[in-house]
Amino acid sequence: MEYLRKPLMTLPHHWKPLVCARHRCCSNLPRDGKTPVDRFRAQVSRGPSFQDFIKGVSVHKPRAEAAGGCDSHAYLSEDLSMGDSRKVYFETYGCQMNVNDTEIAWSILQKKGYLRTADLREADVVLLVTCSIREKAEQTIWNRLRQLTALKKRRLKSHAPMKIGILGCMAERLKTELLEREKLVDVLAGPDAYRDLPRLLTVADGGLQASNVLLSLEETYADVMPVHHAPQGNTAFVSIMRGCDNMCSYCIVPFTRGRERSRPVSSVLEEVRVLSDQGVKEVTLLGQNVNSYRDTSEEQFCGSDPTKLSQGFKTVYRAKQGGLRFSDLLDRVSRIDPDMRIRFTSPHPKDFPDEVLHLIVERGNICNQIHLPAQSGSSEVLKAMRRGYTREAYLDLVGNIKRIIPDVSLSSDFISGFCGETEDDHQQTLSLIRAVGYNVGFLFAYSMRKKTHAAHRLQDDVPPEEKRRRLEECIAAFREEAAKVNAALIGSTQLVLVEGESKRSAKDLCGRTDGNMKVIFPKEDVAVQPSALDTASVHAGDYVLVKILSSSSQTLRGRALSHSSLSSVMKGRELLLSHQLANHVASDTTTTSGGSRTLSSSQ
C-alpha cells in the first residue's frame, strides 16, 4: 500500500542513521569508546525536550554539554518574543467583548515592547479582532483581509514584511479556511490564546504561519490589566466572565468562546478601582451571559445554594451551586466610586432574580437600564431557539421589572426569519415589541452558523426576501414604540454624562442619560451648579443637567442647565423615586413609559 512507503520519521542531516548489527563477543568500539547508540542519545539530549514545547513549564533538566558550550535557552527564548518597537495596528469588529479583547491583547503586546499606531501605513503588524455571530460580519472581515493582503504586497522593499493576524471568534471558527485555503493571514489567535500572541508573532517573523485557537476551561485574563483605549477615556469596559453555557440553537458563541468561567471578584474590583483613580466616569461590566456570573475561586464562596432563575425560566444544564453571584459583584463594584456609573451587558432574561432588580433601585450609580434579549415573540420559535422560556414568562418578567423599577429603560435583541418561523410567529414578535415598549433595539435577519444545534437539527427554510421584509417590519415597530417612549421624556430634566462633540455639528455636544439614551444639546457655558450665577464651559466627562425639549426614536434634544455630579443628585433622586414607587403601588400600574431616571419635570 502507498502509505507504507512513507518514512515514519525524518532525521536531521547531521544525525547519522543507526545500523543494527549482531552482538559480538569482541566489540570493535571507536576511539572515543561510544557506540552509535550512545552518540545518538547524546545528540537527542542536547536538542529540545518535550517540556520545551509546553507553555509555562520551567525546564530544570540538566543538559549534556555540547562542543562549543551549554544550551541554556528554552525553545523560543524570551528575547526572541520581544517586539523590538514594532508597530501594531488594531481593527475591532463586533461586540463590546471584542473591544475589551483588543485592550487585553494590546496590554500583553505592550509589555513585550511593541508600539501601537493609529496609522495603517506605518504598521508592522495588523491585527483584526473579529466576530462570527452573523454571516455579514464574517464577510466584512474577508473583504478587509483581501484589501490588507494587497496593501502588504505593495509595501516598499525597504520595509519589514507586514504581518496580518486574525484574533477572536472568527479565528477559532474558520481556522482551516484562513490558513490553508485562502492563505491571507500569518497569525491566528482564538479568544483564549492572547497570552500566546508574542510567540505566534515570532514564529510568523520566521516566515511560517502560526496558530493557537485552543479553548480553555479556566482562562479569564484575571491578571492582565487591559490598556483602555476609549475616546476621551471617560468610559471603559470591564470583562467579568467569558464563554456561555446556554447553548441557544442559533448561537455560535459556546463554540468560539467556550464554557462559562468567571473572573475572581478581587480582580474585577481592582480594575474598577484603577479606572476610578484614572477619572473614568462610566464602567460597563461585560460577559456573554453577564448576570450568570459566579465566583468560586475561594473556598469561602463555595456554598451549596443553587442559582435562582427568573420565574418561568429554565436551562439546558443542571442548576449551578455556590459562589458569589452577580448581585454580590454588582453590590461591591457600585460601592467603589459613587460618581461612577455602572452598566452591564449582555444578560440573559433567566438570570434576573429580584435581588438584582432591588439593587438597581437602591444604588443611584447603577444605571436604570436593562438589556433584555427576547429574540422572538413566539413561544414556538423560542422553543426551537432553546431559549428556556415562553412569551408569557418573558412578559411576566417585564412586568416584574417595571413594577420594581418603574422608570426603567429596556433594550432588546430580535432575530427575524429563524428556522420554521411562520407569518403568525412574526406577528407575535411585532405584538411583543409593541407591548413592551423598548427604547433601543438590535435586530437582525437570521443567518445559519455551522456547529450550532440549528445547523445540525433544523432547516433554514425562510426565504431571504421574506427575512428582509420581516426584519424591516420589526425595525419599523421598534422605532414607532421608541418614539413614544422618548416623547414621554419631553419636559423632564436628565443627568447626562458628556461624551464629546456631536458627530453632525461641532456646535453641539452629545452625551447619554443613565437610561442610555443619546442627548444632543448646544455647546455653551452653563452654571457651575444649580442656582449658581457663575458659569463654566462643558467638556467630555462632565455631568450636566439637561432639560429635554424634543425627541425622536433614537435621540433626545435639549439645553444644558448646569453642571452637576452623580453623587450630588442621588439623595434628591431617591426621594423622587420613593414618591414614584408610592404612586405606582397606589394606582396598581404595571406598565410605565419612559427610559431614564427623571430628576425633575420643572427645572
N, C-alpha and C positions, 0 to 999 in steps of 0.2 A: 504494500500500500504506500501511497505517495508520502504520507506524513511520517512514515518510519524512516525515510531517508534524511530527514532534517536533523541536525545535531541538537542534542538536549541542552548543551551549554557551549558557549564560545569563550575561550580564554584569551586574555591579552597576549599580544605577540611576544612579550618578554617572558611569559610563563611557558616553559617547555612541556610538551605532553609527556605524561608518565608512560613508561613501558613496563608492564608487569613481567617479571622473569621468575623462573623456577628458583626455589630456595636451594642454595648450595652450601655445602659444609665449609668450603673455603671461599669467603667473600672477597671480591676484588674491589674494595671501597676507594673512593677518590682520596686525594691527599688531605683534604680538609676533614675527612672522617665522616662526612654526611652523605646519606643516601639521597636519591632524588625525592623521596617522600619527605625527608627532613627539610630539604631546601624548599619544597612546595609549601609545607606548613609554615616555614619562616616567612615566606612571601605573603601568605594569607594573613599572618599575624600583624604584618606591617600595614595592610590595607584597612579600609573601613569595616567596622563590625556592624552587626545588626543594630546595636544600640545607637550607632551614629545616624540611623535613619528614623529614629523615634524622637519626635519633637518634645523638648522639655526634659529629656533624660540626661542626667550627668553621667559621663563615662569616666570611671575611675580605674578601669582595667589597664594595667601596665602593658606597654607595647615593647616589643622586641626592638633593640637598637638596629638601625639600618646603617649601611655605609653612607656617610655624609651627615649623620645626626639623627635625632629622635623626632618623630612626627608628633607635635603637641597640639595640633589643631583638629577639632572635630569637623565633620562633614559640613561644608559651607560655614566657615568661621564667622564670628560676629563682625569682623572687619569687612568681609565681603558683602554683608547685607546692609551696609550703611548707604545712605542716599547720596552722600557727597554733593550736597546742594543742588541736586537735580530738581527741576520744577514740575509740580504736579497740578494738573487742571482737572477739576471735578465737574461733572454734569449729573444732576439729580432728577430722577423721574419718579412719579407715583406719589405714594402717601407720605405722611409725616414720619413714619418709621424709617423711610429711606433718607429723609433729611437727617434724622438722628444717626443713622448708619454712616452717612457721609462724615459727620462730625467725629464718630468713633474711628473710622478708617484714617482720617486726617490726623487725629491725635497719635495714632500708632506710627504713622509715617513721619510725622514731625519729630518724634523722639529719635528717629533713625537718621536725621539730618537732611530730610527732604524739605524743599521750599514750596509754598503754594503760590500759584499765579492765577490771575483772572483773565489773562491774555492767552488764548489758544495757540497763537502763532509762536509763542516762546516756550511752549510746554514740551518737556521731555517725556512725560508720562500723562496719558489721558485716561481717566477712569470714569466710566458711566455706571451710576448706581441705578439699577433697573427694577422694573415692575412686570409681573406676569399675570396680574389679575384679569386683564382683558386682552383680546387679540389685537385691538387697535394700539394699546400701549406697547406691545411687542413689535408691531410693525414700525412704529416710530423709531424704536431702537435699531432695527435692521437698516432702515433708511439712513440713520445717523452714522452707523458703522461704515456704510459704503462711502459716505462723504469723508469720514475721517481717514479711511484707507487711501482715498485719492489724495488727501492732504499729505498723508505720510509719504506717498511716492513722490510728491512734488518738493519735498524739503530739500534744501541745499545739501550737497555732499559734505560741506564743512560742518554740518550739524550732526550730533549724535542721533542715531535712528530713534524715531518716536516709537514708544511702546503704548499699545492700546489694551485696556483691560475692561472686563465686564464684572461688576460686583452685584450681589443681591440675588433676588428671586430668579431672574432670567438665567443667571449663570448656572444655578442648580438645575433648572428645568430643561435647558437646551444646550447642555454642555457638549454633547456629541456634534450637533449641528454647527455650533460656534467654532469648535476646534478643528473638526475633521472635514466637514462638508464645505463650509463657507471659507474657513481659514482667514477670518477677518480680525482675530484678536490674538494677543500674545499671552494674556493672563486672564484666568477665571478664578474668582473667589466667591464662594457662597456666603450667605448671611452669618454663618458661624465660623468663617475662616479668615476674618480680617486680621487677626494676630499674625497670620502667615504671609501677609502681603509683602513684607520686606524680602523674605526668602523667595517668594514667587517672582518678584521683580528682578532679583539677582539671577535666577535661572533664565528668565527671559532675556536679560542682558547678554547671556551666553549664546543667544541665537535659538533657544528652544522655546516651545510653548509650555506654559506652567499652569497647573490647575489644582485647586483644592475646593471641593464642593461638599465635603462631608458634613452631615448634620450632627449636632451634639445634643445630648440629654441634659447638659449642665451649663453650657456657655451662656452667660448673661452680660459679659464685659463689665462686671461689677467693679473691677479695679481699674478700669480705663476711664479717665476723666475726659469726656468729649470736649473738643475745641469748638465752642459755639460760634456760629458764623451768621447769626440772624442780622437783618438790616437794623442799623442803629443800636443793636444789642439790647433792646428793651424786652424782647420775648425770647423764650427758649423752650425746646422740647427735652423732656427727661424720660428716657425709657425705663419702665419699671418691670417689664416682663417681655418674654419673647415666645413665639410659637403659638399654636392653638390646638385644642383637643376636640373642638365641636364637630368637626367632620361634616359640615354642611355639604350637600351633594354637589353644589355648583363650584365650590371653593378650592383653589389650588394651594392656599396658604399652609395647611398642615404638611404638604408635601415639599414645599420650598423653604419653609422656616421651621419645620419640625414640631415637636411636642411642647406643651406649655411648661415653662420654668420661670420662676420669679426671682428678681434681683433682691438681695437682702435689704431690709428696711434701713439699716445703718448706712449702706452705700447710697441709697436714694436720698436720704436726709442730708448726707454730706455734700452731695452735688447741689441740692437745692440751697443749702447754706452758702456755698461758694457763689452761686448765681445771685443770691440776695446781696452778698458783700460787693459784687460787681455792679449792683444797681439795676439788675433785671427786675422788671415790674410785673411780668406775667410768665408763668410756667405752665406748660401742658404736659400732663403725665400720659405716657404713651404705652400701648400694648395692642396686640391683635385682639385680645379679649381682656381689656384692662381691668374690668371690675371682677374678674375671677382670680385676681392676684392672691397669692398665698405664700407667705414666707415661712418655710420650715427649716431655715438654716441653723437655728439654735434650738437646743433641747427644750428650753422652757416654752417655746412656741408650739411644741408638738402635742396638742391636746387630742381629745377623741371626738369633739363635737363635729358633726358633718356640716357641710356647706348648706346654707339656707338659700333656696331658689325663690324667685318670684312665684306667687301663687298661680297654679295652672301651667307651669313650665316644667320641662323635663330635659334630660340629656341622654346621649348615646353611651356615656361612660358612667361607671359607678360613682356614687357620691364620694367626694374627697373629704378627708378629715384632718383636723388640726391646723396649726399655723396661724400667723397673723393675717387677717383678711384685708380686703380693700378699704373698708371703713376705718380699720386701725391705721393703715398707712395714710389715708386722706386726713384723718384727725391730726396726726403728728406733722405732716407736711404743712397743713394750714396754720399751725402754731409758730412756724419759724419766723415769718415776717407778715404782720397784719396789713402791710401796704403792698403785698404781692398777691396778685390774682392767681388762683389755681383753677385750671381746667383739666379735663381728662377725656381721652378718646383712644380707641373706639370701643365702647362697651357692647355687651350682648344683653338683650332685654331680660334674659333669665336671671341675671345677677343683680337685681335691684331690690334687695330686701329693704324694709322700711328704715333700718338704721342708717343706710347711706343717704336716703332722702331727708331724714330728720337732721343729719349732719350738715347737709347743704343749706337747710333753713337756718341752722344755728350759727354757722360761720359766715360772716359777711364777705370774706375774701374767697370763698369757694363760689365760683361763678354759677349764676342762676340759669344754667343752660345744660340740657341733657341731649346727647345724641342717642336716638332710639331706633336702630335699624329695623325696619319692618320687612323689607324685601318683596312682600306681596300682601294683598288684602284678602286673598282666598285661602281658606283652610286647606283645600285640596292641594293647591300649589305649595303651601307651606309644608305640608306633609311630604310631598315629593322632594322639597328642598332639604328635608330633615332639620327643620329649624327648632323643633321641640315645643311648639305652641300653636294654638289656633287663633283665628281672627278675634274671637271673643275674649280669649285670655289676654291678647295684646291690648285690646280696647279697655279691658278691666285695669290693666297696668297703667295705661294712660290716665284713666280716671283717678286712680290712686295717687299718681304723681301730681296731678293738678289739684287734688284735694289737700295734699301735704304742702305743695309749693304752688300757690295759686297763680303767681305771675311767671311761671317757668317758661323758658324758651325751648322749643323742641325742634330738632332736626332729624332727618332720617335718610336711609338708603332704600332704593327700589330697583328691581330688575324687571324689565319688560320682555315678554316672549320666552319665558322659561319653558322647558320641555313639557309638552302636554297642556300648556295654558290655553284655555278656551276664551271666547269673547265674553262669556259670563264671568270668568275669573278676572279678566281685565276690568270689567265694570265694577267688580267688588273692590279692586285696588283703587279705582277712581273714587269710589264712595268712602273708602277708608281715609284717603288723603283729605277729602272734604270734611270728614267727621272730626279728624284730629286737629287740623289747622297748624301745620308746621310753618316755621318762618325761613328755614333753609332746607334744601333737598339735594341729594346726589343721586341722579337717575341714569341708568344705562340699559342698553339693549343686551340681552344675554348672548354670550359667546362661549361655546363649549371649550373646556380645558382638559387636556389629557391627564390621566392618572386619577381624576376625580370620580366619585361614585356615579355621577351623571354620565360620564363618558363610558363607563362600563355597563350601566344598567338602563339608561334612559335614552330616548331618541330626541334629537334636536329637530322637532317637527314643525316649528312655527316659521313660516317663510320670512326672509329678511325684510321684505317690504312691509309685511304685517307687523314685525317687530318695531320698525321705524314709526309706523302710524301710531301704535300703542304708546311708544315712548313719547312721541310728540303730544299726545293727549294727556299723558301723565304730567309732563312738564307744564302744559297749559293749566291744568288743575292746580298744580303746586303753586304756580305764580299767582293765580287768582286768589287762593287762600292766604298766601303770604302777604299779598297786598292788603287784605282785610286785617290781618294780624298787625301789620306795621302801621296802618292807618289809625288803629286804636291808640297808638303812642303819640299822635299829634297833640301838642299842648303840654306834654309831660316834660320833665327835666331829667336828663340821663347823665350819669357819671361816665365819661368817655376817656379811655386811655389813648393818647395821641400816638399814631404810628408814623406820621410824616406828611409830606405834601400829597395832595390828591394827584392821581395819575393824569387826570384830564385837565387840571389847571393849577399852575403854581400860585395862584391867588387864594386857593383853598387848602385846608388841611383835612386829613381824614383820621378816623380812629374807630374804636369799637366799644360798644356797651358790654356789660357783663353777660348779656344775652347773646353776644357775638354778632350783633348787627352792625354793619358799617354805617358810620355817620360822617357826612360831609358838612363842613362849616367854614365861613370866611376866615382867612388868616389876618387877625387883628389883635391888638393888645387888649387884655381883659383885666378885671380886678384881681389883685393878688389873693384875695379870699372873698367869700360872700359878704356883701355890705361894705367892703373897704373902698376907699377913694383912690388909693394908689393902684396903678396898672403895671402890667408886665407882659412881654411877648410870650407866645406859646410855642413850645418846642416838642419834638418827638420824645416820648417818655413822660410827659406831663399828664396829670389827671385834670380834666376840666369839666365843669358842669355845662351842659349844652341843652338849650330849650329846643325841642323838636317842632319844626314849623311845617314840614311836608314829608311825604314818603312815597316810595314805590315798592314793588315786590322785592327789590334787592337792596335798597339803601334808604337811609333816613337823611333828611337835611334839616339843619338848624343853625342857631347862632350861639357862640360860646358866651357864658355869663361871667364866669370867674374861674380862677384856679381852685383846686381842691385836692383832697387826698382820700384814699380809700378808708383809712382809719378815722378820719375826721367826720365822715358821714355814716359810719357804722351804727352809732347809737340812734341817730335820727331814723335811719332806715329800719332798724329793728323795732322801734316804736311804731313806725308806719306799718310794718309787716304784721305786727301783733294786731293792730287795728283792722287790717285787711282780713286776717285769718278769722277774727271775731265776726266780722260781717259775712264772711264766706260761710261759716258754720251756721250762722243765724238764717241765712237765706237758702241753705242746703243746695248751693250751686255746685255742680260738678264739672262745668266747663268754663274756662276763662280765656278771653283773648288777651293778647299782649305778649311781649317777648323779652322783657327786661325788668330789672328792679327799678321801679319808678320812685324817684326821690320826692317829687312834688309835682302837682299839676298846675301850680300857680306861679312858680318862680319865673 
